Amino acid sequence: MLFVTSFIGILIAAMGLGFMLNPSMFKQVIAFFGKGKRLYLAGILRLLIGIILLTTALRCEKPAIIVVFGILFIIGGVLIFALGLEKVKSILSCWGKKPALTMRLMGLLAFLIGVLLVYAV
């Protein structure tokens, strides 16, 4: 199960690196999840990632870091369902209009979070 946690961290770091190198990729992800009810898929994925992180936290080297990110992922997933599709889509459209530098900084943040997750495992 620790492999899955490491894989999640590597995937997040890779996506962050992709966003840093190609900010239009950030817009493509927003456009993908902004169509129809795909946001619910994002909410479910966030909940599953949060649960996986929380269940593996005690077996990790730095469990506090894993627990914090697990809780944050669960909160993010719940917020997608609590706010509703239209509100979350409007938030996503605001992020899609940000300048490339902002998207690169968000990519850097995602990269660092992914690296931190791998470090904590």
ROGUMAR-765541 format. One line per 2 residues: number of its first residue (from 1); for each residue x negated, z negated, y negated of C-alpha. Coordinates in Angstrom, 3 decimals, decimal comma, m for minus. Layout:
BEGIN
NUM	X Z Y  ... $
END
This chain:
BEGIN
1	0,000 0,000 0,000  m2,967 m0,532 m2,332 $
3	m3,675 3,167 m1,899  m0,290 3,957 m3,445 $
5	m1,055 1,704 m6,417  m4,436 3,400 m6,875 $
7	m2,772 6,801 m6,591  m0,259 5,848 m9,295 $
9	m3,134 4,840 m11,582  m5,022 8,074 m10,870 $
11	m1,884 10,131 m11,495  m1,224 8,382 m14,820 $
13	m4,865 8,852 m15,856  m4,744 12,548 m14,899 $
15	m1,558 13,103 m16,883  m3,092 11,317 m19,862 $
17	m6,173 13,503 m19,628  m3,947 16,570 m19,438 $
19	m2,064 15,466 m22,560  m5,332 14,912 m24,416 $
21	m6,703 18,327 m23,493  m3,428 20,214 m23,915 $
23	m0,857 18,552 m26,204  1,670 21,286 m25,424 $
25	1,783 19,855 m21,881  3,308 16,728 m23,451 $
27	6,033 18,903 m24,969  6,611 20,617 m21,628 $
29	7,140 17,282 m19,881  9,556 16,218 m22,623 $
31	11,420 19,528 m22,313  11,620 19,162 m18,533 $
33	13,086 15,666 m18,583  15,285 16,463 m21,582 $
35	17,409 18,941 m19,610  20,611 17,809 m17,987 $
37	20,446 14,494 m16,200  16,745 14,666 m15,323 $
39	16,181 11,565 m17,419  17,836 9,596 m14,660 $
41	15,104 10,862 m12,337  12,536 9,506 m14,793 $
43	14,376 6,175 m14,841  14,419 5,975 m11,055 $
45	10,721 6,880 m10,865  9,871 4,187 m13,395 $
47	11,847 1,607 m11,438  10,173 2,616 m8,165 $
49	6,696 2,513 m9,709  7,441 m0,914 m11,168 $
51	8,629 m2,236 m7,819  5,577 m0,806 m6,033 $
53	3,251 m2,385 m8,585  4,945 m5,771 m8,313 $
55	4,929 m5,757 m4,512  1,220 m4,914 m4,327 $
57	0,078 m7,145 m7,182  m0,883 m10,158 m5,072 $
59	m3,234 m8,052 m2,946  m5,056 m6,593 m5,951 $
61	m8,266 m7,783 m7,594  m6,551 m8,386 m10,954 $
63	m2,918 m9,183 m10,138  m1,964 m10,161 m13,698 $
65	m2,673 m6,644 m14,975  m0,625 m5,074 m12,178 $
67	2,260 m7,505 m12,756  2,340 m6,759 m16,500 $
69	2,474 m3,015 m15,936  5,008 m3,417 m13,126 $
71	7,305 m5,342 m15,441  6,804 m2,782 m18,236 $
73	7,686 0,076 m15,883  10,838 m1,719 m14,745 $
75	11,859 m2,423 m18,348  11,289 1,247 m19,196 $
77	13,415 2,361 m16,265  16,235 m0,013 m17,114 $
79	16,152 1,085 m20,771  16,689 4,715 m19,771 $
81	19,924 3,719 m18,053  20,939 1,144 m20,677 $
83	20,488 3,392 m23,711  22,223 6,379 m22,172 $
85	21,293 10,034 m21,970  22,005 11,063 m25,538 $
87	20,048 8,234 m27,148  17,021 8,753 m24,900 $
89	17,168 12,526 m25,460  17,129 11,974 m29,227 $
91	14,102 9,691 m28,865  12,376 12,328 m26,729 $
93	13,113 15,054 m29,270  11,505 12,918 m31,987 $
95	8,377 12,572 m29,836  8,375 16,315 m29,212 $
97	8,097 16,940 m32,954  5,021 14,756 m33,451 $
99	1,723 16,404 m34,429  m0,853 17,304 m31,784 $
101	m3,090 14,394 m32,793  m0,316 11,909 m32,004 $
103	0,225 13,526 m28,616  m3,501 13,374 m27,902 $
105	m3,522 9,667 m28,807  m0,582 9,063 m26,469 $
107	m2,547 10,929 m23,805  m5,531 8,680 m24,456 $
109	m3,299 5,632 m24,097  m1,892 6,934 m20,802 $
111	m5,411 7,717 m19,575  m6,582 4,192 m20,391 $
113	m3,555 2,640 m18,690  m4,223 4,692 m15,563 $
115	m7,896 3,701 m15,538  m6,927 0,064 m16,050 $
117	m4,531 0,221 m13,096  m7,220 1,694 m10,841 $
119	m9,682 m0,956 m12,060  m7,203 m3,745 m11,339 $
121	m6,611 m2,634 m7,760 $
END
